Amino acid sequence: MTDARTIPSPNIWHWPRLYEAENDAQDVDGRIPTALNRIAPWHGRTIVDVGCGTGYHLPTFAAKAAQVVGVEPHAPLVRAARRRTATLANVDVRPGHAESLPLEDSSVNIVHARTAYFFGVGCGPGITEAMRVLEPGGILMVVDLDVSASPYGDWMRSDLPQYDCAAVEAFFSAQGFDLERVETVWRFGSRRILRDVLGIEFTERTAARAARSIPGLDIDVRYRIHWRRKPTGLELI
């Protein structure tokens, strides 16, 4: 049973195989990991992936990191992530929440969260918890979709008119985060998979409109990377 504190993620919870296809399509040029590794290189380091889902990104981190910890609140996804990483000796997948990470104080070098925990206004407890487990000088990196960018952001705003892009970015800025925008391409293997993925991300009407507007198999999608370094010589609790 999943803890009542968990914020549902309907796409990956209800359509894990289709969400896997979406992950396969995302960022075909690898621009996000390139940017992340420049901001906070993880070679020989300990990195935590908060909201790791089925563990899709854990093998990428494990290829260079000394230790990788995936934290996921939804029990079926914890099991899936453990299956995915069963042969990787430096990966540990633990049940847990962004606001109560199963880690000791000052025990990790990098905390990464990608389109997880719905970081934005009101996520202060999750940021505080990340700062707790980071060693002084460690970095929290939050990767999210840039809802201000077309075309993907247009579809999101259509379904979520209350979402305030400027307010989210102002929140992170006020919390001391730096910002980097990353332009990526999503590339699908077929029109059917493209349409099906849009169908788990948007309302039926928006998904149909989005599919009609895409002539081929590629979608331009921009991300935001918000990152913040824990001060050295100062313990934040």
C-alpha positions in Angstrom: 0.0 0.0 0.0 1.2 3.5 -0.9 1.5 6.0 2.0 -1.3 8.6 2.1 1.3 11.4 1.9 2.2 10.4 -1.6 1.2 12.7 -4.4 -0.2 10.6 -7.2 1.4 10.4 -10.6 -1.4 9.1 -12.7 0.7 8.6 -15.9 3.4 6.3 -14.6 1.1 4.7 -11.9 -1.6 3.6 -14.4 0.4 3.2 -17.6 3.9 2.2 -16.6 4.7 0.5 -20.0 3.6 3.5 -22.0 5.5 5.8 -19.6 8.6 3.7 -20.4 8.0 4.4 -24.1 7.8 8.1 -23.2 11.1 8.0 -21.3 12.7 6.3 -24.3 11.5 9.1 -26.6 12.6 12.0 -24.4 15.8 14.0 -25.0 17.2 11.9 -27.8 20.4 13.9 -27.9 21.1 13.5 -24.2 21.2 17.3 -23.5 19.8 17.0 -20.0 22.4 14.6 -18.6 25.1 16.6 -20.3 23.9 19.8 -18.5 23.5 18.0 -15.2 26.9 16.5 -15.3 28.4 19.9 -16.0 26.5 21.5 -13.1 27.3 18.6 -10.6 29.6 15.9 -12.0 28.7 12.6 -10.3 31.8 10.5 -11.2 32.8 8.8 -8.0 30.1 10.6 -6.0 26.9 9.6 -4.2 23.8 10.7 -6.0 20.2 10.4 -4.9 17.3 10.3 -7.4 14.1 11.5 -5.6 11.0 10.1 -7.2 12.9 7.6 -9.2 9.8 5.8 -10.5 10.8 2.6 -12.3 14.4 3.6 -12.0 14.8 4.7 -15.6 17.6 7.1 -14.9 19.4 5.1 -12.3 21.7 3.1 -14.7 22.9 6.3 -16.3 24.0 7.6 -12.9 25.4 4.2 -11.8 27.8 4.1 -14.8 30.0 6.8 -13.2 28.8 7.3 -9.6 30.2 5.5 -6.6 26.8 5.0 -5.2 23.2 5.7 -6.4 20.2 5.8 -4.2 16.7 5.8 -5.8 13.9 7.0 -3.5 10.3 6.3 -4.6 7.1 6.4 -2.5 4.9 4.1 -4.7 5.4 0.5 -3.8 4.9 -1.0 -7.3 7.4 1.4 -8.7 9.9 0.6 -6.0 9.7 -3.1 -7.0 10.1 -2.2 -10.7 13.2 0.0 -10.0 14.7 -2.8 -8.0 14.2 -5.3 -10.8 15.7 -2.8 -13.3 18.9 -2.3 -11.2 19.2 -5.8 -9.7 22.6 -6.4 -11.4 24.0 -3.0 -10.4 26.0 -3.4 -7.2 26.2 0.4 -6.6 22.5 1.1 -6.7 20.1 0.9 -3.8 16.4 1.6 -4.2 14.5 2.6 -1.0 10.9 3.5 -0.3 10.6 7.0 0.9 9.2 10.5 0.3 10.8 13.8 -0.7 9.9 15.3 2.6 11.3 12.4 4.7 14.3 10.9 2.8 15.6 7.6 4.2 19.1 9.0 4.4 21.5 10.3 7.1 22.3 14.0 7.5 25.1 15.3 5.2 25.5 11.9 3.7 25.3 12.5 -0.1 26.9 14.7 -2.7 24.0 15.3 -5.2 20.2 15.2 -5.0 18.4 14.9 -8.3 14.7 15.1 -9.0 13.2 15.0 -12.5 9.6 15.9 -13.1 9.0 14.5 -9.6 7.4 15.8 -6.4 5.9 18.6 -8.5 8.5 21.0 -7.3 7.3 24.6 -7.2 5.4 26.9 -4.8 4.8 25.0 -1.6 7.6 22.5 -2.0 9.7 24.1 0.7 9.7 21.0 3.0 11.2 18.9 0.1 14.0 21.5 -0.4 14.7 21.6 3.3 14.9 17.8 3.4 17.3 17.7 0.4 19.5 20.3 2.1 19.6 18.1 5.2 20.9 15.0 3.5 23.4 16.9 1.3 26.9 17.4 2.5 28.2 21.0 2.7 28.9 22.0 -0.9 26.5 19.4 -2.3 24.0 20.3 -5.0 20.2 19.8 -5.4 19.2 19.7 -9.0 15.5 19.9 -10.0 14.6 19.2 -13.6 11.1 20.1 -14.8 9.3 20.9 -18.0 9.4 24.6 -19.0 5.7 25.3 -19.3 6.4 28.8 -20.8 7.8 27.2 -24.0 5.9 26.1 -27.1 4.5 23.8 -28.2 4.5 21.4 -25.2 4.0 24.2 -22.7 1.0 25.5 -24.7 -0.7 22.1 -24.3 0.1 22.0 -20.5 -1.3 25.5 -20.0 -4.4 24.6 -21.9 -5.1 21.8 -19.4 -3.7 23.6 -16.4 -4.8 27.3 -16.8 -4.1 27.9 -13.1 -0.4 27.0 -13.5 1.7 30.2 -13.2 5.1 29.8 -14.8 6.4 33.1 -13.6 5.4 32.3 -10.0 7.2 29.0 -10.1 10.4 30.5 -11.4 10.2 33.4 -8.9 9.8 30.9 -6.1 13.0 29.0 -7.1 14.8 32.3 -7.5 13.8 33.4 -4.0 15.0 30.1 -2.6 18.5 30.8 -4.0 18.4 28.5 -7.1 20.2 29.2 -10.3 18.3 28.4 -13.6 19.4 26.8 -16.8 17.0 26.1 -19.7 17.6 23.1 -21.9 16.1 22.6 -25.4 15.5 19.0 -26.2 13.8 16.8 -28.8 11.4 13.9 -28.1 11.5 11.3 -30.9 8.9 8.5 -31.1 9.1 5.2 -32.9 5.7 5.5 -34.4 2.7 7.8 -34.6 0.7 5.4 -32.5 3.1 5.6 -29.6 3.3 9.4 -30.0 -0.5 9.7 -29.8 -0.7 7.2 -26.9 1.9 9.1 -24.9 0.1 12.4 -25.4 -3.0 10.6 -24.2 -1.6 9.9 -20.8 -0.2 13.4 -20.4 -3.1 15.5 -21.5 -6.9 15.6 -21.6 -8.4 13.8 -24.6 -9.2 17.1 -26.3 -5.8 18.6 -25.8 -4.0 15.3 -26.8 -6.0 15.1 -30.0 -5.2 18.7 -30.9 -1.5 18.2 -30.1 -1.3 15.1 -32.2 -2.8 16.9 -35.2 -0.3 19.7 -34.9 2.7 17.4 -35.1 3.5 16.4 -38.7 6.1 13.7 -37.9 7.6 11.9 -34.9 9.5 14.7 -33.2 8.4 17.2 -30.5 10.5 20.1 -29.3 10.4 20.2 -25.5 12.2 22.7 -23.3 13.2 21.9 -19.7 14.2 24.0 -16.7 17.1 22.9 -14.5 16.9 24.7 -11.1 20.0 24.0 -9.0 21.2 25.1 -5.6 24.4 24.4 -3.7 24.3 23.7 0.1 26.6 26.3 1.8 29.9 25.1 3.2 30.5 25.6 6.9 26.8 25.9 7.6 24.5 23.1 8.5 20.9 23.7 7.3 18.2 21.8 9.1 
